[in-house]
Amino acid sequence: MQRLLSHPAYKMACDQFDAVADFLDMPVALRERTKLPKRMLTVSLPVKMDSGEVKVFLGHRVQHHLTLGPTKGGLRFHQDVELGEVAALAMWMSWKCALADLPYGGAKGGVQVNPRELSTAELERLTRRYTSEMVPFIGPQTDVMAPDMGTNEQVMAWMMDTYSHQIGHAVPSIVTGKPVSLGGSLGRKEATGRGVAFLINRVVDMLKMPGDCRVIVQGFGNVGSYAALALAKFGSRITGVSDVSGGVFNPKGIDLVALQEHIERKGVLADFKGGDHLSNEELLVQPCDVLVPAALDQVITEKNAGKIQCRILAEAANGPTTVAADAILRQRPEIFVIPDILCNSGGVIVSYFEWVQDLQSFFWSEQEIFDKLYRILGTTLDTVLREAKAKNIDHRTAALSLGIQKVVRAKQLRGLFP
C-alpha cells in the first residue's frame, strides 16, 4: 500500500478526492470506503517468445468499486505501467462513469511491456495469458475491459475468445471495443475523439468564439487524431500536433491528410515537413484558442500552467493537469477548462452502448449511437456548468463532486454488509 500511495498519479487522484471530500464535508466513515480500491490484482505472465525464450511480464488490474454495477475500464500495454498509475486511472474512471450516469464502477488494467517490441504472435500469447489469469475476477456483470494505450480491437478479440473458451460459449459482452463482426459497436473507435470535438464545439458556441479556432493537439494517437479530424471538419485550424517523437507547429494550419499519410509510412511524426518541429513541452505553450492534451497524465504542471496561451483547455487525456497546476488555472479565469472526466467520457459512454447491445443481441445504427452520445455529453456539460455556477466552484471540482456524490449516496443507501 505504501508503494501505491507514493506513485505520483495515485497521489494526485487521492489529493483531488480529498479536496472534494472536504468541500462536501463527507463523513469520515465514508471517505476511505469511497476512495480506496475494492480490489487490486498483480499477476506474473510467463510468455513463450518466438525465439523459444520464456519471458515473464507483470500485469495489473484494479477494480475501484462495484457499488453501482460491474466495473469498467481499459487495458493498456506500456513499458512504464505501474500499479499506482493503474489505481489512479481506475479511480478517475469511477467518477467519470458516475458523472455520466452509467451503471458502472471504475477499473483499469495494464501490462508492463512495450507492445512495439512484440511480434503479433507474442502479443496474442501475452493477451491470452493475461486474460486467463483474470478469468476468476472478470465477467459481463463483474468487470468489463476495453482498449487503451497500446491495445486495440484485435487485443479485445483475443480476450473475448480466451474468456469464451473458459466459459464454454461465446461471451461478446466480456469486453468492449471489439471488431464489429464480433459484437463491437459502430462508432466505438472514434467515440472519445469525436466526443472531445463535440464538447469543444459546444463551448466555442457558448463563448461566442470564431469558428476557425486555432487548435493544438498534444498526442496524435487514437483520441487526438479523431478529435483533430472532427474539429477540422467543423472549420477549426489545427496548428499543432505531437506524438512520442515530438511536435509540429504551423500557425497557418497543418495538412492532416498529409500528416496521416506520413504517419502511416513512418509510424511517427518525426521528419514531417508541414511545420516547425518542437518538443511536446514547447508545443503546450504555443498560442492557440483550444489546447487539447491527449497523451499521458501530468503534462500541465506548476511549471507551465502560467504559460499556456489558450481560451479553452480540453482535457482529452486522463489526469493531464496536476493539483498544483489546477491552483494556478483557478487564478486564470480567461481559460475555460473542460475537465478530463467529462471531456474524454465519450469512449466509456459508447462502450456502455456496446455492452448493452451485446447483452440484448440488438444492435444500433451509427447515427443512433452518436445521437445518444451527444445527448449525454451535452446534458452532462450543462449539469457541470450549473453546479459550478451555483456553488461558485471551478469546473473540475463541480464534475468530481457530482461523480463522487453519486457513489457516496449509493454506498449510504446500500449500507455496510457485516
N, C-alpha and C positions, 0 to 999 in steps of 0.2 A: 504493500500500500504506500509506503514512503516513497518508493521509486516512482510509483504512479503519480503521486501528488507533486513530485518535483519536476515533472515534464511541463515545459512552458505552455503548451496548448491546453493541457488539462488544468493547470493553474489558472490560465486565462478564463476558461469556461466556468471554473468554480468562483473566480472573482466576480464574473458577470452575474452568476446566480446569487451570490451573497449580497451584492449591491441591490438587486431586485428584491430579494427576500427582506432586506432591511426596509426598503421602500414600502413593501406590502405589509410590514410588521408581522411576518409569518411566524406562527407558533414554533418554538424551539423543537418540540417533539416531531414536527413535520419536516423540518429543514433537512436533516440528514437522510431521512427516508426518501425525500424527493430528489436530493442531489446525488447521492451515491448510486453507482450502477447496481442493478439487480444481480447480474451475472457477468463474470469475466473469465474467458477461456483462453489459454495459451497451449498450443499443441505443437509437437515436433512432427515434421513432414518429410520422411525419407523418400527420396525420389531417385529412380534409376535414370541416369543421364544417357544420352546417345552413345557416349564413349564407353559405357559399361560401368562407370564410376557411380557410386551412390552418394548423393549429397543430401544433407538434412537442412531443411528450411524451417523457420519459425512462423507460425500462423496464429492470429488472434481473432476473437470475436467478442464484442461487448454488447450486452443487451441491457439497456439503461432502465426501462421499466415496462411492465406488462399490465398496467392498471387499466388502460383503455382498450386493449386488444393485443394482437401479436406485435412483436417488434418489427421494425422495417428499416433497412439501411443498406448502403452499398458495400462492396468488397473491392479493396484496392490492392494492386500488386506494385510495390515500390520499394526500392532499396533502403529507404530511410524510415519505413514503418516501425512504430513502437507502440507498446500497449497504451501509454499515456495519450498519445495522439488519437488512437482509435477510441479511447474512452471519451475524450473531448468531443469528437465528431458524433458519437452516439448520443451524448447529452444535448448537443445542438439540434440533432435530428428529433429528439423528444419535443423540444419547444416548437420546432418547425411544424411537425405533424399536428400538434395541439392547436397552434395558431390557425392552421388551415382547416381545422375541424375534421381531421382524418382519424379513423378509429385505430390508431397505432401508438406504440411506444417507439422510442428511438433505438437504433442499433447501428453498429459499424463493424466491418471486418477488414483484416489486412494480412498480407503475407510479405515478409521481408525478402524481396527479390527484385532484381531488375529484369522485367519481362523481355526487354530487348535482347538480352543475352541468352535467352532460351529459344530452342527450336520449337516449332509448332507441336511436335510430339512430346517434348519435355514440358511445355506449358499445359498440355492436356493431362499428362500424368500428375503434375503438381495440382491442378484444379480438382481432378478426381480424388486425389488423396486428401486434400483439404476438406472436400465435401463429405467424404466418408467419415472423417474424424468428427464432423459436426452433426451427423445424422441424428444422434440422440437429443440434440438441443435445438433443432430447427424443424419447421413444418409450416404449412399454409395457415395454421391457427396459432403458431408459436413464434416463428421468426422467418421473415421473407427477405432474401437477399436481392441485390441489384448490381448493375455495373458501376464502377467508379474509376478512378485513375488507374490506368494500366490494365483494365479489364474491359470486356465488350460483350456483344450479344453471343459470340461464339463460346466464350467462357461460361456464360449463363446457360447455353445449350448443353454443355458438358455437365454442368452442375445439375440441371434438371434430369438428365439421363442417369447420372450416378445415383441421385436420390430415388428416382423412379425404379431403378433396378433393386435397390434395397427394400422398397416398399412392396414391389410386385406388380405395379401398374403405373401408367403414365400420370404424373402429377405436375401439370403445367404451372399451377399456382404456387409452387415452391420458390420460384424466382420471378422477377420481372426484368424487363429489358432484353427478353429473348427475341430470336427471329420471329417474324410474324407467322411464318409457316408452322411454328411450334406453339402458337398461342400467344405470341407477343402482340403488343398493341401498336396500331398505326400511330405515328407521331411521337413515340416514346424517346427515340434517339435525339430528336431536336427539341424536345419539350422544355428542358431547362433553359437553353439559349433563347428560344422564342418567347418564353415566359419573361426572361430578363428584358428583352426588347419591348414586350408589351408594357411592362411596368414603367420603363424609361419613357416610352411614348406618352403614357398617361400623365406622368409627372411633367414632361415637357409641355403638354397642353395646359395643365394646371398652372404652371409658372408662366405661361404665355411666351415661351421661348421660340425663336425662329425654327422652322422645320429642318433647315440644313445644319443641324448641330455638328460640331466637331467632336468626334468620339475617339478615345484611346482605350484599347482593349489589351490589358496586360494578361497574357495567357491565351494563345490562339489554339487551344485544344478543342474538344467537342463542344463545350459550353460557349467558350469565347468565339469560336468560328461561326456557330449558328446565330449567336447574338449579333455579331458584326454583320452577317449577311442579311438578317432580318431588319436591322436598323438602316443599312444601306438601301434596302428595298423601299423603305419609307422616307428616303430623302436625306438621311444623315450622311456626313462625310467622315469616313474612317481615316483618321490622320496618324494613328499609331497602333502598332500591334507588336506582340513579342511571344517568344516561347523559351525553352530552356537554353537556346543558343544566343539569346539576346533580343533586342528590339529594333524595329524600323519605324522612323518618324518622317512624315511628309505632310507639311501644313496644307498642301493643295489637295490631299487625298490619296489614298493607296488603292491601286487597282486590285481588287480582291480576287478577280478571276485569275489574273497573272500570278498573284501570290499563292493561290491554291494549286495552280499548275506547278509552281516552283516547289512547293512542299511535297507534292506527290512524287516529283522527280528526286528531290534531295533528302526528303524526310524532315528537314528543319528549315527555319527561316534564314539561317546564315547564308550570306552571299546574294540575297535577293537585291536586285538593282533598283527597286522602286522608291528608295528614300535613304535618309541618313541613318547609319547604324548607331544605336545607343545601347547601353546596358538596361536591364529591367528596372534598376533603381532610378536611372536617369529618365526613363520613359514616364515613370509615375508622376514626375513633377513638371512635365511639359504642359503648356497652356492648352486647355480644351474646355468644352461645355459639359461633356459627360466622361467621367473616368470609370472604367469597368475593370476592377481587379478580378480576374477569372482564373487564377492559378492556385498557389498554395496559401496557407494561413499566415498571418502575422507579417504582411508585407508593408502595411501602413503603420508606422511606429511613431514614437515621440520625436524621432529624428527628421521625419519628412512630413508629418501631419500639418505642420505650419507652412509647408512649401507647396503642397499640391494646389493646382490652379484650375479648379473645375466648379461648375454650378451644381451638378448632380454627381454624387458618389454612389454608384450602383454595385453592390457587393455580390457579384456572381460566384465568388469563391466562398468557402466556409471559413469563418473567422479571420478575414483578411486584415481587420483593424484591431490593434491591441487596446487594452484598457487605458493605458497611458495616452495613446493617440486619440481615443474617444474623448478624453477630458479636454484635449486641445480642440477637437472638432466642435465640441459643445460651445466653445468660445468663438466659433466661426459660423454665425447664423446664415451667411451667404451660401453655405454648402448644404444642399438638401441630401440627406443620407437615406438610401433605401437599404435597410439592414438585411444581412445575409439570410436570416431565417424566413424572411418574406421574399427577397429578391430572387433567390435560387430555388424556390419551392416548387417550381413547375415540374421538375423531374419526379419528385416523390408524389405529386398530385396525379400525374399521368401513370406512374407506377401503381398507384391505388386503383385507377381506372382499369389497368391491365389485370390486376389481381381480381377485381370484381368481375370482369369479363370472363376470366378463366374459371372462377367459381361457378358462374352461371352458364358457361359454354354458349355465351351470346355476345357477339362482337359488334362494335360500333364503327361508324364511318369516321374518317379523319376530321371531317367538318364538325361532327358531333363532339369529338374529343376536344378539339381546340375551342369550340364554343363553351363547353363546360369548364375547361381550364381557365379561359379568360374571365369567365363569370366569377369563379372562385378567387382568382388573383385580384380582380377589381374590387370585389366585396371585402377581401382581407385588407387591401391597401386602405380603403375607406375607413374600415374599423380601426386600424392602427393610427391613422391620422386624427380621427375623432378622439381616441384615447389620449394621444399626445397633447391635443389642444385642451381637452377637458381637465387633464391633470397637470398641464404646463410642464411636460417632460419631453425629452428627446425621443426620436423615433425608435431607437434601439430599445430603450427602457420600456416604451409602450409595447413594442412587439414581444419582447421577452416576458413582460409582466402578464400579458394576455395568455401566452402559451403556458407559462408556469402556473398561473391561477387555475387553468382548466385541469391540469394534472393534480394540483393540490386538492381541488374540490372533489375530484373523482376518488382520491385516496381517503378523504374525510367521509364521503358517502359510503364507500365500501368497508371502511373500518379496518381494524388490525386483527388479522387472523391469529388466534392464540398460539 
